[in-house]
Amino acid sequence: MKPIEIKKVQEMLDGFTDKDVYLHVETTNGAYASHFDDKAYNVGAYVRNAKVTFNQAKIVGNGKIYRAGLKMEMGWIYAEGLTDWVIHEDSKLLLAGHDREGRLMVSLQISETPFNY
């Protein structure tokens, strides 16, 4: 993965607009929290292969950390804390946010085909 390039990511997001797409959305501090602080809460969310259609997509940020939002007819999906991106298998957009140690904290992935595994 490489640091987010906002114009390129926005172009990819726009390419998924008004299409049926599959999303993977994940947030986690996983076991990281409890390994270092036994009073810390373990939190996370995981959605895999949710089929949605969004009519607007926007990525915004400060040059290091970004938020991507997908506007649907009945609401929004967004991921905050994104830092990196890659195109996987020539067509899947993978956005991720990593902490200072490189651990995954948030992920937003978009594809016209379901995600395997």
N, C-alpha and C positions, 0 to 999 in steps of 0.2 A: 504494500500500500504506500501511497505518497500523500503529502500534505494536500488538503483540498485546494483546488483551483476553481474559484467560484464561478467564473464564466463557463468553463467546460462542464462543471457539474450542473449548472443551470440549463445548459443546452441539453444535457442528458435527461434531466427532469422534464423539460418541455416536450421531449420526444415520447414520453409516456402519458402525456395529458390526453384525456378523453379516450383512453383505451382500457380494456379489462386487463389488470395487472395483478401479480401476486406480490405480497409484501412479507418480509420478515422484519419484525421489530423486536428488539431485545434491549433490556437495561439490566444491569447487575453491578453490585459490588461484591457479589459472590462470596466465596470463603475469605476473600481478602480482608473484609471488615473484622470478622471474628478471630482471625489468626493474629491480628495485631492489637485488638482491643476486645476483651471478653464482654464488655458492656455494649458494644456496637450492635446495631441491628443489621441483619442480613436482608437486603431487599432486592427485588428483581421483577421483571415482567418479560414474558416470552410469547410471541405470536408468530406462527409459521404458516405460510401459504394461505394467508387471508386474501381472498379475491375482492378487489375494490376497483372503482373507477374514480379518478379525481379530475376536476376541471381546471385546477390551477395548482402550480407548484412554485415554491420560492425557497431559495437558500439565502440566508443573511448571516453576517458575522463580523468579527473584528480583525480578521486576518490570521487568527490562530484557532479560534473556537467558533463553531457555526451551529445554526439551527435550520433544519429543513422542515417545511410544512407542506402538507398536501390537502387541498380543500376539496371536499366531497359535497354532494348535494345536501347531505344532512349533517355535516360537521367537518372536523379537522382531524388529521393525524399529524403529529410532529415528533421530531427527535431533536434533542438539544445536547450540546456538548460534543458535537462531531468535530473530528480533527483530520481524518484521512479518508481517501477514496481510491477505488480501483474499478475498472471494467473487467468483469469476470466472464469467461466463455463468450467473448465478443459482444455481449448484449445485456448482461446483468449489471446493474449499478449497485455497488456495495459502498456504503458510507459507514464509517465507524468513528467512535471517540475512544481514545486511549488515555490512561492517566500518565503521570510522569515516569512510571516504571514500565510503560508499554502494555499494561493490562487493559483488556477490553472493558469499557464501561457502558457503552451504548452502540447499537447497530441499527441501521435502516437499510434494507436491501429491497430492490425493485426489479421485477422481471416479468416479461410477457409469458413465461412458462413457469410451471411450479418449480420450487427449489427441491433438489434431491437431498437425501440423508436426513 
